[in-house]
Amino acid sequence: MIELINFSKKYNSVTAVDDISFTAKNSRITGLLGANGAGKTTILKAVCAIHYASSGKVLVNNISCEDEPIKVKKIIGYVSENPQFYENFTVLDFLKFIADIHFCKTNIETFANISKKEKIESAVEKCSLNDVTSKKISTLSKGYRQRLAFAAAILHDPKILVLDEPVSGLDPVQIQEMRTLIKEMSKDKTILLSTHLMQEVAALCNEIVIIAKGKISAQGTPSEILAQSGKNNLEDAFLFFNQNCNI
């Protein structure tokens, strides 16, 4: 579970996020929606313990991101919109590298009794990377790079998944495969999903949090969001709340 409690983040004199509270529940997919500059990335970084609140709290499975960032990072898998890799690694070498990090002595409990080899094979299979394991990352298409980022994120079987535009660059077949994988993962994980694509929200999300100018303008289930807006579809509802935020 992810909890933001009166979370605010300031950069010098600029308030990026202002007094936000919401909960992303276990075994649910929570969609974080907002226009560019709304504060989504600021929230995702705080949840991943990359930076900390100026005021308020961020808790991941009741662990404070500010007080115990290493513990938080051990139970989170993160997929960025534009993932960064060691370009000269092959796909398999990169996943072995990530596995070595998670399987080091201080993290050995992360993998329980499952071997690194089994973890890598499972991630490769789930993310449909079997055909490219021997290829250098520098040669991969954007779609394959996105799938590799997802494989690295789930390698240690995290309890929390934070996904920033996870279907970016994928073709329609790959998008459907990724949706299926995300839904499957949500059965025993908390998933926080940031996206600009309303079709992804409609297809995946159990809960929606709409951010406008650093504040929450609406939150609830998809049906509750439609009822609150009086609109017939989520795209119109999003535009309504983005244009009519009380700021």
N, C-alpha and C positions, 0 to 999 in steps of 0.2 A: 504494500500500500504506500502511496505517496501522499503526503499532506503538506500543503502550503498554508501557513497560519499568519495572516496579516503581513504577508511578504512584500517588502519594498526593496528596490535596488536603485541607487543613485550613482551616477558617474559624474564626479565633481558637482556641478550645480544642476545637472540634468537628471530628472527622475524618469527612468526607463520603465519601471513597474511600480505601481502605487497601491499598497494595501490590498493585496490579492489573497483570497482564501478559497481553496477548493481541495477536494480529495479524489484521487484516482484509486479506485478500489481493486482488490484482488480479483483475479479471474474475469476482469473487464478490460475493454479497450476504451480509453478516454481520448477523445479528439480535442486538440488544442488548435483553435482557429483564430486567424487574425491577419490583417493586411500587413505588408512589409512595414517594419518599424513599430509594430504594435506591442512588442515585448516578448514574443514567443521564444526567441533564442535566449534571451536573458533568463527566462524561466527554466528552459532545458539545461542551461549551464549550471544553474543553481541546484537543480535536482541531481545532476551528475557530480556535484561537489567540485566544480571547476572554479566557481567563485561563490561568494557568500552574501547573505542578505545584509542590506544596510540597516534594516529593522525587520522584526518578525522572525519566523522560523520556517525551515524546510526539513521535513522528516521523511526518511525512506525506511519502511518497516520499523518505525519507531526509533530509528537511529538518526541523530542530528547530523546533517551534512556539514555543519560548521565545526562541531566538536569532534566528530570521528569520520573525516572524509575518506580515509583508507578503507574502513569497514564498509562504507557506502559503495565505494568503487568496486569492491569485490563482489557485490551482489547485483551490479547493474551491467547491462549490455547496451551500448550506444551505437546507433547508426546515424551518421551525419549525412546531410544532403550532398556534400562534396567530400567524400572520404579521402584521406591521405595514406599513401602506402610507400614502402620501399620498392621503387619501380623495377629494380634489377632482380628482385626475388621472383621465383616462380610462385604460383598459387599455393602449391603444397608446402614449399619452404616457408612462406609467410605464415600459413596456418600452424606449422610446426613451431615457428618462432613465438606466435601468440600462445600456443599451448605450453611452451616452456615457461613463459611468464606466469601463467596461471598455475602451473604445476610445480613451481619452485617450492622450496622447503616450507616457507612461511604461509604458502597458500594451499598446501597439500590437501586440506580438508575440502577444498572447493570441488575436487574431482571425485571425492568419495572413493569407491572401489573400481571405478571405470578407468581404463588405461587411456593415455594420451592418444594412442593410435585409434582406439574406438571412438573417442570424442571427435577427432578429425574426420574420420570416415562418416560419422553421423552428420556432421555439419556440411560436408561436401555433398552428401546425398540429399539432405533437406533443401539445400540451396542450388541444386542442379549444376554443380561445378565439375562433374566427373570428366567432361570432355576437355577441360582446360587446366587440369592440375599441374601439368608439366610446362605450361606456357608462362612466359615472363609477364608480370603484371603490366609492364609498359605497353604490351601488345593487346591488352584486353579492351573490348568495347565498354562504353559507360554502363550498359546493362550488366555485364559480367562484373565490372568493378563494384557495382552496387550490391550484387549478390555476394561477392567476396566480403564486403564490409559486413553484411548480415551474418555470414558464416563466422567471421571473427567475433562478432558480438554475442553469438549464442554458444560459442565453443565451450564456455565454462558453465553452461546451463544456468544463467542468471535468473534470479527471482523477479527482477524488474527489467523491462525493456523500454528504452527511450528511443523513439524513431523520428527522425527529422526528414520528412519527405522521402519515405522509404521506397517509393516506386518511381522516383525520378530517373528518367532515361530508359525505362523498361518498355518493351513492346507489349501489345495487348495480351499475348500468351504469357509472357513473363509476369505481367501485372496480375493476371489471374492466379498464377502459381504463387506469387508473393502474398496475395490476399489469403489463399488457402493456408500458407505457412503461418502467417500472423494470427489467423483465427485459431489454428491448432495450438500455437504457443500460448494463446490467451487462456487456455483451459486451466493452466496452473501458474500463470504469471500475471503481474500487473503490467499493463502496456499503456504508455503515454505516447500518443501519436500526433505529431505536428504536420499539417498538410495544407496546401492551397486548393486541393482538388475535392470538390463537393461529392463527386461520385465515390471517392475513397471513404469519406465520412459516412455516406449512406450505406456503403457496402460493409463497413467494418465496425463503426463506433457504437458502443452502448451508451456512452455519456459524451456530452459536448460542452466545452468551455470556450466561449467567444470572447476574445480580448480586443479592445479598441483603445488606442492611445494610453496603453499601460494599465487599464482597468478592465475588470470583468463587466461586459455589457449584457451577457446572458449565460446561463448554464442550466443543464438538465438533459434528459433523454432526448433523442431526435423528435419524438412525438410531442414532448413538452416544449421544445424549442419552436416547433411549428405552431403549437397552440398559443404560446406567448406572443409570437410575431403576427399571427393571423394570416400567415402565408401558406401556400400549398406545396412548396418545395424548400429544401435546405439552402439552396443558393439565394433565393429571394429572402429567406429568413436571415441569412448571414448579412446580406446587403442592408436589410432593414436595421439590424442591431448595430452594424458598423456606422451607419449614417445617423442613427438616433441615440448614440451613447450620451449619457448625461454628464458631459464634461465641459 
